[in-house]
Amino acid sequence: MKIKLHILLFLLPFFAFSQAVTTVPTIPTANSQITVTFNAVGTPLEGYTGDVYAHTGVTANGVRWSNVIGTWGTNTTQPKLTRSTTNANLYTLVITPTVYAFYNVATTVAITELNFVFRSSDGNTKNGPDIFVPIFAAGLNIAFTSPANNSAFNLNSSITISAEASVASNLELFVNGISKKTATNATTISTSYLLTTAGNQILKAVATNGTEVKETTINIFVKTPTVNATKPAGLKYGLNKNPDNSVTFLLKAPLKNDVLILGDFNAWTLDANYQMKKDGEDFWLTVPSLKINTEYAYQYLIDYAIKVADPYSEKILDPQNDQYIKPGNYPNLKAYPTNLTTGFVSTFLINEPAYTWNVADFIKPAQNNLIIYELLVRDFTESDSYNEALTHLDYLQSLGVNAIELMPINEFEGADSWGYNPALYMALDKAYGTKNDFKKFVDACHARGIAVLADVVFNHSFGQSPLVQMYWDSANSKPAANNPWYNVNHNLVDNTSAHWGYDFNHESTYTKAFFKDVLSYWMNEYKIDGFRFDFTKGFSNTLYFGADNWASAFDQSRIDILKGYADHVWSNKPSNKPYVIFEHLSDNSEETVLANYGIMLWGNMNHAYNQNTMGWVDQSDISWISYKNRNWNNANVVGYMESHDEERLMYKNLQFGNSTNSAHNVKDLNVALARQELAGMFFFTIPGPKMIWQFGELGYDISIDNPGRVDRKPIHWDYVANANRKQIYNTWATLTAFKKKYPDVFNTANFTLNTGNSLTKSIVLRGTSTDVVIVGNFDVTAKSITANFTKIGTWYEYFTGEEKN
């Protein structure tokens, strides 16, 4: 099921079906009426006071989510549940007169499951993972009603074992193969049993009706004490592959008592052989005798209550969204262990296909000479793939790009996203391709002299993060007070526009250690050349009050934390330093400290440049793109006219441009395109690194809000065939070539900007042997400009070749 949610919260009850949903009858068939009861306790709908609706369909002929009733969020067509008058968290839905009739399914179709997601009336909150309720074939069936499969109990506790048959039969209950109770000509059977032995216990129920026999088996687990043992030396968190082809798991879980591993290697059952040993705050276990060419899926079960993927996963399976990966992007993707577990599962393959790097030690371009291209794979390629993006690298190289900044590529929630809703931090999101596809892309970039930067989101994550799920306050629907990695509340207290997901506590040593591991992983595994850190203003616990307070005030604690992350990145290759870029956008007093430390910072100049391209003088001063105007020591402003977050210049040119002169009407497409060339003249020539948003070099004119801000945008490679659009590309390519070929003058510290609130502008660059003067008129009428030439003699206008005396 694919749903867009404003609130993404997926806390996973250990046994989702048995805890959340029950049915009457216990053994439902497709030809009967069924009453479904949903218990919201332990789900995000616990305590919800509004109406609850069912997004529901059936599994028909093996296909889940067939014959869905209505559409998500449409309350007039989707069934509303009835809330209990005595228990506000208990809801019922009556499926009547039969399953076939209720879902409008032909009676010739085999229905094997009811499919449910229970949601709030506004569609923003749901129960958690999809729920699948088995439908039995008509005739003799038997099922346990207590306990639930894979339940865990304390040693020496007494439990009730009960089962129900669909027709009166001779019934018998077994524990570990020994008969414990019989009943004659009955539909129910029950007995109490004292658990005197630790470990796994196999329960079996048998129904005999004449010559017909049906049986069912479940596993329960009697808890065993966790063993304290020193972990092997040299382990990293997550999965460790050992020389003997065994694997060792290591999990950081402060304040937890017991952790077991569930997975393909133990049939997803609780097993004392897979109970992890404890060493302080760490849990570890070595698992031997695995097949090196078999991919295994696994999860951690923590304190017999919380099931999570490995926070250090390098690959996960998503039961809801993997189906939406475009064909060909991830061939032979392992099937999800349906009906064995819920939520994200981690996977590993001991004999993983190796990638041989062609460029082993890429030399990064000079920081002050970067031409960065911000790229969202989803909206840059028709196939959403690294493989297709690779085919456009020559195009980017010819433009003069020497660094690509990829919007988040680690595993995010959903299959269609900008990526700023992270879930796992070391798992490459499968939507764009395999690990080796991405390595091939990075390698191809390096072969062309192009660095690759990853956009990382460390300010927050959402509800599918294992680090959130491990320590969760379900009563208040927020991280628990003892969560080692998260704050309970956001530090931008009143500014709900900045309340994205759940807020990381960057003053915690646990958080710092985790994210330093993340940064090292991407640099070492994928040869990533640096990072753009999203919303770094959130990296402290200083409280900011006010509905429009964006935490811009000077914050020494935040500075210290951010310097620590920068130092860690740079330490990876001190002589060939990876890049560190912050989206900080704070007061200049703080940005000055960070810039002078060597950190690059985003410089948003969208509004000022757009005022010029539209032909409006008000607020047209672009001088803030200069590091000297900010009183910084070094050229560490990553200036940009557009980014993923800003409106497109061309869209506003065409919608709001100055049209007072019919001979030069900015709302005319070709006039608007030509003005983008001029904007480039006053962009690339100002010393310092620069960033282009994808397709800006072709005058992309689709609004950021069409159809919605984060929704897919049309991909217009056809623009390349338009001569006027391609002329922007050609002009910008010339300017970037100047910048890289003549760094002495285009990166000079001796320059003068006349770029204030006037539509006539000029720049003077003074090199050791060559000077450059740039003049331009952004007005819609002809203007005279006095060019301040630095030397007496003949000057040449580059694009026309005209002499200027």
C-alpha positions in Angstrom: 0.0 0.0 0.0 1.3 3.4 -0.9 0.2 6.3 1.2 1.5 9.8 1.7 1.3 10.8 5.4 2.1 14.0 7.1 2.8 12.0 10.3 4.9 9.0 9.7 4.9 6.8 12.8 5.5 3.0 12.6 6.1 1.6 16.0 5.9 -2.1 15.6 4.0 -4.3 18.1 5.7 -7.6 18.5 2.8 -9.7 17.3 0.7 -7.2 15.3 -2.2 -9.5 14.3 -2.7 -11.2 17.7 -2.4 -8.0 19.7 -4.3 -5.5 17.5 -7.0 -7.5 15.8 -9.3 -10.4 16.7 -12.3 -11.8 14.9 -15.6 -13.5 15.6 -15.7 -16.3 14.6 -12.1 -17.2 15.5 -11.8 -19.2 12.3 -13.4 -16.9 9.7 -14.4 -18.0 6.2 -15.2 -16.0 3.1 -18.8 -17.2 3.1 -19.6 -16.0 6.6 -20.2 -12.7 8.5 -17.1 -11.6 10.4 -16.8 -9.1 13.3 -13.4 -7.6 13.3 -12.2 -6.0 16.6 -9.3 -3.5 16.5 -7.5 -2.7 19.8 -5.6 0.6 19.4 -3.5 0.2 22.5 0.2 0.3 21.7 -0.4 1.9 18.2 -0.3 5.5 17.2 -4.1 5.6 17.3 -4.1 4.9 21.1 -6.0 7.7 22.8 -7.2 9.1 19.5 -10.6 10.8 20.0 -11.8 11.2 16.4 -13.5 8.7 14.1 -11.4 5.7 12.9 -11.8 4.3 9.3 -10.6 1.2 7.6 -8.5 1.2 4.5 -9.3 -2.4 3.6 -9.2 -4.9 0.8 -8.6 -8.7 0.4 -5.9 -11.1 -0.8 -7.6 -12.5 -3.8 -6.0 -15.4 -5.8 -2.8 -14.5 -3.9 -2.8 -10.8 -4.7 -2.9 -8.6 -1.6 -4.8 -5.3 -1.6 -7.3 -6.4 -4.2 -10.8 -4.9 -4.2 -9.9 -2.0 -1.9 -13.0 -0.1 -0.7 -12.8 3.6 -1.6 -9.5 5.6 -1.5 -7.3 6.6 1.3 -8.7 9.5 3.3 -12.2 9.5 1.6 -14.5 9.1 4.6 -17.6 8.9 2.5 -16.5 5.6 0.8 -14.3 3.9 3.4 -15.8 1.9 6.2 -16.0 3.6 9.6 -15.4 1.6 12.7 -17.7 1.6 15.8 -16.0 2.7 19.0 -16.8 0.7 22.1 -18.9 2.6 24.7 -16.8 1.1 27.5 -13.3 1.2 26.0 -12.3 4.2 23.9 -9.4 2.2 22.3 -11.6 -0.7 21.1 -13.3 -0.6 17.7 -15.3 -3.0 15.7 -16.1 -3.5 12.0 -18.8 -5.9 10.9 -18.1 -7.5 7.5 -21.6 -8.6 6.3 -23.3 -10.6 4.9 -20.2 -12.3 3.6 -16.6 -11.4 2.7 -17.4 -11.9 -1.0 -20.4 -9.5 -0.9 -18.7 -6.9 1.3 -15.7 -6.5 -1.0 -17.6 -7.2 -4.2 -15.5 -10.2 -5.1 -16.7 -13.0 -7.4 -17.4 -16.2 -5.5 -15.1 -18.1 -7.9 -12.1 -16.2 -6.5 -10.1 -17.6 -3.6 -9.9 -15.1 -0.7 -7.2 -16.0 1.8 -6.8 -12.8 3.8 -8.5 -9.6 4.9 -6.1 -6.6 4.5 -6.4 -3.6 6.9 -4.9 -0.3 7.7 -6.9 1.6 10.3 -6.5 5.4 10.1 -7.6 8.6 11.6 -10.4 10.6 9.9 -7.9 13.1 8.4 -5.6 10.2 7.2 -2.6 11.5 9.0 -2.3 8.8 11.6 -2.6 5.0 11.1 -2.2 1.9 13.2 1.2 1.0 11.9 2.1 -1.8 9.5 -0.5 -3.4 7.2 -2.6 -6.0 9.0 -3.4 -9.3 7.3 -6.1 -11.5 8.8 -6.2 -15.1 7.6 -9.4 -16.4 6.0 -9.8 -20.1 6.2 -11.2 -22.5 3.6 -14.7 -23.9 4.4 -14.7 -27.2 6.2 -12.6 -28.5 9.1 -10.0 -26.1 10.5 -8.3 -25.6 13.9 -6.5 -22.6 15.3 -4.9 -21.6 18.6 -6.8 -18.8 20.5 -4.1 -18.7 23.2 -1.2 -18.1 23.4 -0.1 -16.2 20.4 2.7 -17.7 18.2 6.2 -16.7 19.3 4.9 -15.4 22.7 7.5 -15.2 25.5 6.8 -16.1 29.1 8.7 -16.2 32.4 10.0 -19.4 33.7 7.6 -21.2 36.2 4.7 -19.1 35.0 1.3 -20.8 34.3 -0.3 -20.3 30.9 -3.6 -21.2 29.3 -3.4 -23.2 26.1 -6.6 -23.1 24.1 -7.7 -23.8 20.5 -10.9 -23.7 18.5 -12.2 -25.9 15.7 -14.6 -24.8 13.0 -16.8 -27.9 13.4 -17.3 -30.3 16.4 -14.5 -32.8 16.4 -12.2 -34.8 18.6 -9.6 -32.3 19.8 -6.1 -32.8 21.4 -3.4 -30.5 22.7 0.3 -31.3 22.7 3.3 -29.7 24.4 6.7 -30.8 22.9 5.0 -33.8 21.4 3.3 -35.0 24.7 -0.5 -35.0 24.9 -1.8 -32.7 27.6 -5.6 -32.5 27.0 -8.3 -34.2 24.9 -11.9 -33.3 24.2 -14.6 -35.3 22.3 -17.1 -33.9 19.9 -16.1 -30.3 20.8 -15.3 -27.0 19.1 -13.1 -25.7 21.9 -10.4 -27.1 24.1 -8.3 -25.5 26.9 -5.8 -26.5 29.5 -3.5 -24.8 31.9 0.2 -25.5 31.8 3.2 -24.7 34.1 6.3 -23.7 32.2 9.1 -25.4 34.1 11.7 -25.6 31.3 13.4 -22.6 29.7 13.8 -22.2 25.9 11.5 -23.2 23.1 8.3 -25.1 23.6 6.3 -26.5 20.6 2.5 -26.4 21.0 0.3 -28.5 18.7 -3.5 -28.7 18.3 -5.2 -31.6 16.4 -8.8 -31.9 15.2 -10.1 -35.2 14.0 -13.5 -35.5 12.3 -14.0 -39.0 11.0 -11.2 -39.6 8.5 -10.3 -35.9 8.2 -7.5 -34.6 10.4 -6.3 -31.0 10.7 -3.5 -29.7 12.9 -1.7 -26.5 13.7 1.6 -25.8 15.4 3.0 -22.7 17.2 6.2 -21.9 19.1 6.4 -20.2 22.5 9.5 -19.2 24.3 10.3 -19.4 28.0 12.8 -16.7 28.9 16.4 -17.6 29.7 18.8 -15.3 31.5 21.0 -13.1 29.3 24.7 -14.2 29.6 27.3 -11.5 30.4 30.4 -12.0 28.2 33.1 -9.8 26.8 32.6 -9.0 23.2 35.4 -10.0 20.7 37.9 -7.2 20.0 37.7 -5.1 16.8 33.9 -5.3 16.3 32.0 -2.6 14.6 28.3 -2.0 15.3 26.0 -3.8 13.0 27.0 -6.9 11.1 30.6 -8.2 11.1 31.7 -10.8 8.6 34.4 -13.1 10.1 37.2 -15.0 8.3 35.5 -18.3 9.0 32.3 -17.1 7.3 30.5 -16.8 10.5 28.9 -13.4 11.3 28.9 -11.4 14.6 26.1 -9.0 15.4 26.8 -6.0 17.7 24.0 -3.7 18.9 24.2 -0.7 21.2 21.2 -0.8 23.6 21.7 1.0 26.9 19.3 0.2 29.7 18.0 -2.9 27.8 18.1 -6.4 29.4 17.5 -9.0 26.7 18.0 -9.1 23.0 17.3 -12.0 20.6 17.9 -12.2 16.9 15.0 -13.4 14.7 15.7 -14.2 11.0 15.8 -16.6 8.1 18.5 -18.6 9.9 16.1 -19.6 12.7 12.8 -19.5 10.9 11.9 -16.3 12.7 11.2 -18.1 15.9 12.5 -17.3 19.4 15.4 -19.5 20.1 17.8 -19.5 23.1 20.7 -20.2 20.6 20.1 -16.7 19.2 19.9 -14.8 22.4 22.6 -12.2 22.4 25.3 -11.9 25.1 25.7 -8.7 27.0 28.8 -6.6 27.5 28.0 -3.4 29.3 25.6 -1.4 27.0 26.4 -3.7 24.0 24.8 -6.9 22.9 26.6 -9.3 20.7 26.3 -12.8 19.2 28.3 -14.8 16.7 26.2 -17.0 14.3 28.2 -19.8 12.6 27.5 -22.2 9.7 25.7 -19.9 7.3 25.6 -20.3 3.6 27.9 -17.6 2.1 25.8 -17.2 -1.1 22.4 -16.9 0.7 21.0 -13.5 1.6 19.6 -13.6 5.1 17.0 -11.2 6.6 16.9 -10.5 10.4 15.6 -8.2 13.1 16.4 -7.7 16.8 13.8 -8.5 19.5 14.5 -6.2 22.5 13.2 -7.1 25.9 10.6 -9.4 24.3 8.6 -6.4 23.3 10.2 -4.3 20.5 11.2 -5.6 17.1 13.5 -3.5 15.0 15.8 -3.5 12.1 19.6 -3.1 12.7 20.3 0.6 13.1 23.6 -0.1 11.2 21.8 -1.9 8.3 23.4 -1.6 4.9 20.2 -2.9 3.3 16.7 -3.3 4.4 13.4 -4.8 3.1 10.3 -2.6 3.3 7.1 -4.6 3.2 5.0 -1.6 2.1 7.1 0.3 -0.4 9.6 -2.1 -2.1 6.9 -3.0 -4.6 7.0 0.6 -5.9 10.7 0.4 -7.0 10.8 1.0 -10.7 11.4 -2.2 -12.8 15.0 -2.9 -13.4 16.4 -0.6 -10.6 16.9 -3.5 -8.1 16.8 -6.8 -9.9 16.4 -10.0 -7.9 15.4 -8.2 -4.8 15.0 -10.6 -1.9 11.4 -11.3 -1.0 10.1 -9.9 2.3 9.4 -12.6 4.9 5.6 -12.1 4.7 3.6 -13.5 7.6 6.7 -14.1 9.6 7.3 -10.6 10.9 6.4 -6.9 10.3 8.2 -3.7 9.7 11.7 -3.1 8.2 14.0 -6.1 8.2 17.8 -6.0 7.7 19.6 -8.2 5.3 23.1 -9.4 4.6 25.0 -11.6 2.2 28.4 -13.0 3.3 29.7 -13.4 -0.3 28.6 -10.0 -1.5 29.5 -9.1 -5.1 32.6 -7.0 -5.0 33.1 -3.8 -7.0 36.5 -3.0 -8.5 37.2 0.7 -8.5 38.7 2.2 -11.6 39.7 5.4 -9.7 41.2 4.3 -6.5 42.3 7.6 -5.1 40.4 10.6 -6.5 42.0 14.0 -6.1 39.3 16.4 -5.1 38.9 19.7 -6.9 39.9 22.9 -5.1 37.2 23.9 -2.6 37.1 27.5 -3.8 36.7 26.4 -7.4 33.8 24.1 -7.0 30.9 24.2 -9.4 28.3 22.0 -7.6 25.3 20.5 -9.3 22.5 19.7 -6.9 20.7 16.6 -8.2 17.6 14.6 -7.2 17.9 11.3 -9.0 14.1 10.9 -9.0 13.5 14.1 -11.0 16.7 13.9 -13.1 16.1 10.6 -14.7 13.0 8.9 -16.2 14.0 5.6 -14.6 14.9 7.0 -11.1 18.3 5.3 -11.4 22.0 5.8 -10.9 22.5 3.9 -14.1 20.6 6.5 -16.2 22.1 9.4 -14.3 25.5 8.0 -15.3 24.6 8.5 -19.0 24.3 12.3 -18.4 27.7 12.8 -16.8 29.3 13.9 -20.0 26.6 16.6 -20.2 27.5 17.8 -16.7 31.2 17.6 -17.3 30.8 19.8 -20.4 28.8 22.3 -18.4 31.8 22.6 -16.1 30.4 20.8 -13.1 33.1 19.3 -10.9 30.9 18.2 -8.0 27.5 16.6 -7.8 25.5 17.0 -4.6 23.0 14.2 -4.3 19.8 14.8 -2.4 19.5 12.2 0.4 20.2 8.7 -0.9 20.1 6.8 2.4 16.9 4.7 3.1 14.0 7.1 3.6 10.4 6.4 4.4 8.3 5.6 1.3 9.5 5.0 -2.2 9.0 8.5 -3.6 10.5 11.3 -1.7 13.0 14.2 -1.6 14.7 12.0 1.1 14.5 14.4 4.1 12.4 11.8 6.0 15.3 9.4 6.8 14.8 6.0 8.4 18.1 4.2 8.1 21.4 6.0 7.8 23.8 3.4 6.3 21.3 1.6 4.0 21.3 2.9 0.4 17.7 3.5 -0.6 16.9 0.8 -3.1 14.6 3.1 -5.2 17.6 4.3 -7.2 19.6 1.1 -7.6 22.0 -1.4 -6.0 25.1 -0.7 -4.0 27.3 -1.5 -7.0 25.2 0.7 -9.3 25.9 3.6 -7.0 29.6 2.7 -6.7 29.8 2.6 -10.5 28.1 6.1 -10.6 30.6 7.5 -8.2 33.5 5.9 -10.0 32.3 7.3 -13.3 32.1 10.8 -11.7 35.6 10.5 -10.4 36.9 9.5 -13.9 35.5 12.8 -15.2 37.0 14.9 -12.4 33.6 15.2 -10.6 33.4 14.9 -6.9 30.3 13.3 -5.3 28.7 14.8 -2.1 25.9 13.2 -0.1 23.1 15.3 1.5 22.7 14.0 5.0 19.8 14.7 7.4 21.1 14.5 11.0 18.6 17.0 12.6 15.8 14.5 12.7 14.4 11.2 11.6 11.0 9.7 11.4 9.1 6.8 13.1 10.6 3.9 11.2 14.1 4.6 12.6 15.1 1.8 14.9 16.7 4.3 17.2 13.3 5.9 17.8 11.5 2.6 18.1 13.9 1.2 20.7 13.0 3.9 23.3 9.5 5.1 22.7 6.9 6.7 25.0 3.7 5.3 23.5 1.5 7.1 26.0 2.7 10.5 24.7 3.7 9.4 21.1 7.2 10.8 21.4 10.7 9.5 22.1 11.1 8.3 25.7 13.0 10.4 28.2 15.7 7.7 28.4 16.3 7.6 24.6 20.1 7.9 24.2 19.9 9.5 20.8 16.8 11.7 20.7 15.3 14.7 22.5 11.8 14.2 23.9 10.7 17.5 22.3 12.0 19.8 19.6 14.3 22.6 20.6 12.5 25.1 18.3 9.7 25.0 20.9 7.0 27.0 19.2 8.0 26.9 15.6 6.0 23.9 14.5 7.1 24.5 10.9 10.5 23.1 12.0 9.0 20.1 13.9 10.1 17.5 11.3 9.9 13.9 12.7 11.8 13.4 15.9 14.7 15.6 17.1 18.2 14.2 17.5 20.1 15.1 20.7 23.4 16.2 19.3 24.7 17.0 22.8 24.5 13.2 23.5 27.7 11.2 23.1 25.6 8.4 21.7 24.3 10.6 18.9 27.7 12.0 18.1 29.3 8.5 18.0 26.5 7.2 15.8 26.7 9.9 13.2 30.5 9.8 13.0 30.1 6.1 12.2 27.6 7.1 9.5 30.0 9.6 8.0 32.9 7.2 8.0 30.8 4.5 6.4 29.9 6.6 3.4 33.4 7.8 2.8 34.9 4.4 3.1 32.3 2.2 1.5 31.3 4.5 -1.4 34.3 6.9 -1.6 31.9 9.8 -1.0 33.9 13.1 -1.3 32.0 15.1 1.3 28.7 16.0 2.7 26.0 18.7 2.7 24.5 18.7 6.3 20.8 19.6 6.3 19.5 22.2 8.8 22.5 22.3 11.1 20.8 25.0 13.2 19.0 22.2 14.9 22.3 20.6 16.2 22.0 21.8 19.8 19.6 21.6 22.7 19.3 25.4 23.2 15.6 26.2 23.4 14.2 28.7 21.0 10.8 30.2 21.7 8.5 32.0 19.2 6.4 30.7 16.3 8.8 32.2 13.8 12.1 31.6 15.6 14.4 29.6 13.3 17.3 29.3 15.8 19.5 31.8 14.1 21.1 33.4 17.1 24.7 32.8 18.0 25.1 29.5 19.8 28.5 28.4 21.0 27.3 24.9 22.0 26.1 24.4 18.4 29.4 25.7 17.0 31.4 23.2 19.1 29.2 20.3 18.0 29.5 21.2 14.3 33.2 21.7 14.5 33.4 18.2 15.9 31.6 16.7 12.9 33.7 18.7 10.5 36.9 17.5 12.2 35.8 13.9 11.9 35.1 14.2 8.2 38.4 15.9 7.5 40.3 13.3 9.5 39.3 10.7 6.9 41.8 12.1 4.4 43.7 15.1 5.9 45.8 15.6 2.8 42.8 15.4 0.4 40.1 16.8 2.6 36.5 15.8 2.1 34.1 18.7 1.7 31.9 19.9 4.6 29.0 22.1 3.7 26.3 23.2 6.1 22.8 24.4 5.3 23.0 26.8 8.3 21.6 30.1 7.3 22.1 31.6 10.8 23.3 35.0 12.0 26.5 36.0 10.2 28.3 36.2 13.6 28.0 32.4 13.9 28.5 31.6 10.2 31.7 33.7 10.3 33.2 31.4 13.0 32.3 28.3 11.0 33.5 29.7 7.7 36.8 30.8 9.2 37.2 27.2 10.6 37.1 25.9 7.0 33.5 24.9 6.7 31.5 25.9 3.6 28.0 27.3 4.1 25.0 27.5 1.8 24.4 31.1 0.6 20.8 31.5 -0.5 20.6 34.3 -3.1 17.5 33.2 -4.8 15.4 36.3 -4.1 18.0 38.9 -5.0 19.0 37.2 -8.3 15.3 36.7 -9.2 14.6 40.3 -8.7 17.3 41.1 -11.3 16.1 38.4 -13.8 12.5 39.7 -13.4 13.7 43.3 -14.0 12.7 44.7 -10.6 15.2 47.0 -8.8 13.8 46.5 -5.3 16.0 44.1 -3.2 18.2 43.4 -6.2 21.5 43.6 -4.3 23.5 40.4 -4.9 26.6 41.4 -3.0 25.9 39.1 -0.1 27.1 36.2 -2.2 30.6 37.5 -1.6 32.5 36.2 1.3 34.2 39.5 1.6 30.9 41.3 2.2 30.3 38.9 5.0 33.8 39.7 6.5 34.9 36.1 6.2 38.5 35.2 5.8 38.0 32.6 3.0 35.7 32.1 0.1 33.5 29.5 1.8 30.0 30.8 0.7 28.4 28.2 -1.6 26.3 30.7 -3.4 23.2 29.6 -5.3 20.5 31.2 -7.3 18.3 28.1 -7.0 18.2 25.0 -4.9 15.7 22.2 -4.3 14.1 24.5 -1.7 13.5 27.6 -3.8 11.1 28.7 -6.5 12.6 28.4 -10.0 13.8 31.7 -11.5 12.3 31.1 -14.9 8.9 30.4 -13.4 8.8 33.8 -11.7 10.3 35.5 -14.8 7.4 34.3 -16.9 4.8 34.9 -14.2 5.9 38.1 -12.6 8.6 39.6 -14.8 8.7 43.3 -15.8 6.5 43.6 -18.9 6.4 47.5 -19.1 8.5 47.5 -22.3 6.9 45.5 -25.0 10.2 45.3 -26.9 11.8 43.6 -23.9 9.0 41.9 -22.1 10.4 39.6 -19.4 7.3 37.4 -19.6 8.3 36.5 -23.1 10.0 33.1 -23.0 13.0 34.0 -25.1 13.6 37.3 -23.3 13.4 35.5 -20.0 15.8 32.8 -21.1 18.3 35.4 -22.3 18.2 37.1 -18.9 19.3 33.8 -17.3 22.5 34.1 -19.3 23.2 37.5 -17.8 22.4 36.2 -14.3 25.2 33.6 -14.8 27.6 36.4 -15.7 27.1 37.9 -12.3 27.0 34.6 -10.5 30.0 32.4 -11.6 32.4 35.3 -11.8 32.1 36.3 -8.2 34.9 34.4 -6.4 34.0 31.3 -4.4 32.2 27.9 -4.9 28.9 28.0 -6.7 25.9 25.6 -6.9 23.4 25.0 -9.7 20.0 23.3 -9.2 19.4 20.7 -11.8 18.1 22.0 -15.2 18.6 25.6 -14.1 21.2 25.7 -17.0 18.3 25.1 -19.4 15.9 27.6 -17.9 13.6 25.0 -16.2 10.3 26.9 -15.7 8.0 24.4 -13.8 7.0 25.8 -10.4 8.3 24.1 -7.3 4.7 23.8 -6.2 3.4 22.1 -9.3 1.7 19.8 -8.5 3.1 19.9 -4.9 6.3 21.1 -3.4 7.9 17.7 -2.9 6.0 15.9 -5.7 7.6 14.6 -8.9 8.4 17.2 -11.5 8.4 16.8 -15.3 11.8 15.8 -16.6 12.6 18.0 -19.6 15.7 16.7 -21.4 13.9 17.9 -24.5 15.0 21.4 -23.4 18.5 20.6 -24.8 17.0 20.7 -28.3 15.8 24.3 -27.8 18.5 26.6 -29.1 17.5 29.5 -26.7 17.5 27.2 -23.7 20.8 25.5 -24.7 22.3 29.0 -25.0 22.1 29.4 -21.2 24.0 26.1 -20.9 26.6 27.3 -23.4 27.1 30.6 -21.7 27.3 29.1 -18.2 29.7 26.5 -19.5 32.0 29.2 -20.8 31.9 31.0 -17.5 32.7 27.9 -15.5 35.5 27.1 -17.9 37.0 30.6 -17.2 36.7 30.0 -13.5 38.6 26.7 -13.7 41.1 27.6 -16.3 42.0 31.0 -14.8 41.7 30.6 -11.1 44.3 33.4 -10.5 41.8 36.0 -11.6 38.4 34.3 -11.1 39.3 33.3 -7.5 41.2 36.4 -6.8 40.9 38.2 -3.4 41.3 41.5 -5.2 37.9 42.3 -6.6 35.3 45.0 -6.5 31.5 44.5 -6.7 29.1 47.1 -7.9 26.1 44.9 -7.5 23.8 46.7 -5.1 20.2 47.8 -5.5 20.6 48.9 -9.1 19.8 47.0 -12.3 23.0 48.1 -13.9 25.9 46.1 -12.3 29.6 45.6 -12.7 32.4 43.5 -11.3 36.1 44.1 -11.4 38.5 41.1 -10.9 42.2 41.8 -10.6 44.6 38.9 -11.1 48.4 38.9 -11.2 48.6 39.0 -15.0 45.0 39.4 -16.2 42.1 41.6 -15.1 38.5 41.0 -16.0 35.6 43.5 -16.0 32.0 42.4 -16.1 29.2 44.9 -16.9 25.5 44.1 -17.4 22.1 45.7 -17.6 19.2 43.9 -15.9 16.8 46.7 -16.7 14.2 46.4 -19.4 15.3 49.5 -21.2 18.8 50.5 -22.5 21.1 52.0 -19.9 24.6 53.6 -20.0 27.1 51.9 -17.7 30.5 53.3 -16.8 33.0 50.4 -16.8 35.9 50.9 -14.4 38.7 49.4 -16.5 41.8 48.8 -14.5 44.3 49.4 -17.2 44.8 51.8 -20.1 44.7 50.1 -23.5 42.5 47.9 -25.6 40.0 45.6 -23.9 38.0 42.9 -25.7 34.4 41.9 -25.1 34.6 38.2 -24.9 31.3 37.0 -26.3 31.3 39.4 -29.3 35.0 40.1 -29.8 34.4 43.9 -29.9 37.2 46.2 -29.0 36.6 48.6 -26.1 39.0 51.5 -25.8 
